[in-house]
Amino acid sequence: MDETLLIQYAVKGDLDAFNRLVLAYQDMAFNLAYRMLGDNATAEDATQQAFISAYRSLSSYRGGSFRAWVMRMVTNACYDELRRQKRHPETPLEPENNEEEEIESPRWMADDGASPEELAEAKELDQAIQHCLGGLSEEFRSVVILVDIQGMDYDEVSAVVKTPLGTIKSRLARARQKLRHCLQGFGELLPAAFRLESED
């Protein structure tokens, strides 16, 4: 069944149709939430909350890109969580120890032929990217994640964050510049093509 029919059935209250839509978008939604929030458990909660909100709000869906509509729910859930964290910052009871935690690597890092050193470097690079994303304002972070990581086009992103196209392009340019500047501090982790000449 194609997406248009699934949406039509879901809007009429068909839970199975909605669940099939969730399966189609859950990876993308989680990736967005993880990049926005920087924590697996919090991202899972935000993703779940976004899909609950989407289901409850199906009657407000007025056509257009369903993907953009769902990603707006995810973005809003992330903004809500970030605001909650600012109001109630949490201090861990004990420091994190990566050696005691199960390593969950992103899909792009999964390679049976990769050496332990390569996996460690890739994990460090992912952490560096996440660190730099975390340093961006919410508005910049959401735009660069949606365009550069999720691969959405400017029009969809404009619909997701309810911001004019020109502002999206401006935020994206500034976010990329800030990310480049931040990542230069992790130059040894970057592929050679992305390092400043002075570092080679």
C-alpha positions as CSV (number, residue, x, y, z in Angstrom):
1,M,0.0,0.0,0.0
2,D,1.4,3.4,-0.9
3,E,2.0,6.2,1.6
4,T,-1.0,8.3,0.4
5,L,-3.4,5.5,1.1
6,L,-1.8,4.7,4.4
7,I,-2.2,8.4,5.4
8,Q,-5.8,8.4,4.3
9,Y,-6.6,5.3,6.4
10,A,-4.6,6.6,9.4
11,V,-6.5,9.9,9.3
12,K,-9.7,7.9,9.5
13,G,-8.4,6.1,12.6
14,D,-6.8,3.0,11.2
15,L,-4.1,2.3,13.8
16,D,-2.4,-0.4,11.7
17,A,-2.0,2.1,8.8
18,F,-0.5,4.6,11.3
19,N,1.9,2.0,12.7
20,R,3.1,1.2,9.2
21,L,3.9,5.0,8.7
22,V,5.7,4.9,12.0
23,L,7.9,2.0,10.8
24,A,8.7,4.0,7.7
25,Y,9.9,7.1,9.5
26,Q,11.1,5.8,13.0
27,D,14.8,5.6,12.0
28,M,14.8,9.1,10.5
29,A,12.8,10.5,13.5
30,F,15.2,8.8,16.0
31,N,18.3,10.1,14.2
32,L,17.0,13.6,14.2
33,A,16.1,13.4,18.0
34,Y,19.5,11.8,18.8
35,R,21.4,14.5,16.9
36,M,19.3,17.2,18.6
37,L,19.5,15.8,22.1
38,G,22.8,13.9,22.2
39,D,21.5,11.0,24.3
40,N,19.9,7.7,23.2
41,A,17.4,7.3,26.0
42,T,16.2,10.9,25.7
43,A,16.0,10.6,21.9
44,E,13.9,7.5,22.2
45,D,11.5,9.3,24.6
46,A,11.2,12.3,22.3
47,T,10.6,10.1,19.3
48,Q,7.9,8.2,21.0
49,Q,6.3,11.4,22.3
50,A,6.5,12.8,18.7
51,F,4.6,9.8,17.3
52,I,2.0,10.0,20.0
53,S,1.5,13.7,19.2
54,A,1.4,12.9,15.5
55,Y,-1.3,10.3,16.0
56,R,-3.4,12.6,18.2
57,S,-3.0,15.4,15.7
58,L,-3.7,13.4,12.5
59,S,-6.9,15.4,12.0
60,S,-4.9,18.5,11.6
61,Y,-2.8,17.1,8.8
62,R,-3.7,19.1,5.7
63,G,-1.7,17.4,3.0
64,G,1.8,18.2,1.7
65,S,4.9,16.3,2.7
66,F,3.9,13.9,5.5
67,R,7.6,13.4,6.2
68,A,8.0,17.1,6.9
69,W,4.8,17.0,9.1
70,V,6.2,14.1,11.2
71,M,9.7,15.7,11.5
72,R,8.0,18.9,12.7
73,M,6.5,16.8,15.5
74,V,9.9,15.4,16.3
75,T,11.6,18.8,16.3
76,N,8.9,20.2,18.6
77,A,9.4,17.3,21.0
78,C,13.1,18.0,21.0
79,Y,12.6,21.7,21.6
80,D,10.3,20.8,24.5
81,E,12.9,18.5,26.0
82,L,15.7,21.0,25.6
83,R,13.6,23.6,27.4
84,R,12.8,21.1,30.2
85,Q,16.5,20.4,30.6
86,K,17.3,24.1,30.9
87,R,14.6,24.4,33.6
88,H,15.7,21.2,35.4
89,P,19.3,20.4,34.6
90,E,20.3,16.9,35.7
91,T,23.5,16.0,37.4
92,P,24.5,12.3,37.0
93,L,25.0,10.4,40.3
94,E,28.2,8.9,38.9
95,P,30.4,9.8,36.0
96,E,29.9,8.0,32.7
97,N,32.3,5.3,31.9
98,N,32.2,4.2,28.2
99,E,34.1,1.0,29.1
100,E,31.2,-0.2,31.2
101,E,28.5,0.7,28.7
102,E,27.4,-1.2,25.6
103,I,28.7,0.6,22.5
104,E,25.9,1.4,20.1
105,S,27.4,2.4,16.9
106,P,25.5,4.3,14.2
107,R,24.6,2.3,11.1
108,W,27.3,4.0,8.9
109,M,30.0,2.8,11.3
110,A,28.9,-0.9,11.0
111,D,31.7,-2.7,9.0
112,D,32.7,-6.2,9.6
113,G,36.1,-5.5,8.1
114,A,36.9,-2.5,10.2
115,S,39.7,-2.8,12.6
116,P,39.3,-1.9,16.3
117,E,41.4,1.2,15.7
118,E,39.2,2.3,12.8
119,L,36.0,1.7,14.9
120,A,37.5,3.7,17.8
121,E,38.4,6.6,15.5
122,A,34.9,6.5,13.9
123,K,33.3,6.5,17.3
124,E,35.5,9.5,18.4
125,L,34.6,11.3,15.2
126,D,30.9,10.7,15.8
127,Q,31.3,12.0,19.4
128,A,33.2,15.1,18.0
129,I,30.3,15.8,15.6
130,Q,27.8,15.4,18.3
131,H,29.8,17.7,20.6
132,C,29.9,20.4,17.9
133,L,26.2,19.9,17.1
134,G,25.4,20.4,20.8
135,G,27.2,23.7,20.7
136,L,24.8,25.1,18.2
137,S,21.6,26.9,19.1
138,E,18.4,24.9,18.7
139,E,17.4,26.7,15.6
140,F,20.8,26.2,13.9
141,R,21.1,22.6,15.0
142,S,17.7,21.5,13.7
143,V,18.3,23.0,10.3
144,V,21.8,21.5,9.8
145,I,20.5,18.1,11.0
146,L,17.5,18.1,8.7
147,V,19.4,19.2,5.6
148,D,22.9,17.7,6.0
149,I,22.2,14.6,8.0
150,Q,18.6,13.7,7.1
151,G,18.9,14.9,3.5
152,M,15.7,16.9,3.4
153,D,15.3,19.7,0.9
154,Y,15.0,23.4,1.9
155,D,11.2,23.5,1.2
156,E,10.6,20.5,3.5
157,V,12.8,22.0,6.2
158,S,11.0,25.3,5.9
159,A,7.7,23.4,6.6
160,V,9.2,21.5,9.5
161,V,10.5,24.5,11.4
162,K,7.9,26.9,10.1
163,T,10.5,29.4,9.0
164,P,10.9,31.2,5.6
165,L,13.1,29.7,3.0
166,G,15.6,32.5,3.1
167,T,16.0,32.2,6.8
168,I,16.6,28.4,6.4
169,K,19.4,29.1,3.9
170,S,20.9,31.7,6.2
171,R,20.8,29.6,9.3
172,L,22.2,26.6,7.4
173,A,25.2,28.7,6.1
174,R,25.9,30.0,9.6
175,A,25.5,26.6,11.2
176,R,27.9,25.0,8.7
177,Q,30.4,27.7,9.4
178,K,30.2,27.2,13.2
179,L,30.5,23.4,12.7
180,R,33.6,23.7,10.5
181,H,35.2,26.0,13.1
182,C,34.3,23.6,16.0
183,L,35.5,20.5,14.1
184,Q,38.9,22.0,13.4
185,G,39.5,21.5,17.1
186,F,39.3,17.8,16.3
187,G,41.4,18.0,13.2
188,E,43.3,14.7,13.9
189,L,39.9,12.9,13.6
190,L,38.8,14.5,10.4
191,P,39.5,12.9,6.9
192,A,42.4,14.7,5.3
193,A,40.1,16.5,2.8
194,F,38.4,18.4,5.6
195,R,41.5,19.5,7.5
196,L,42.9,23.0,7.2
197,E,46.1,23.2,5.1
198,S,48.1,24.3,8.1
199,E,47.3,21.1,9.9
200,D,48.7,18.8,7.1
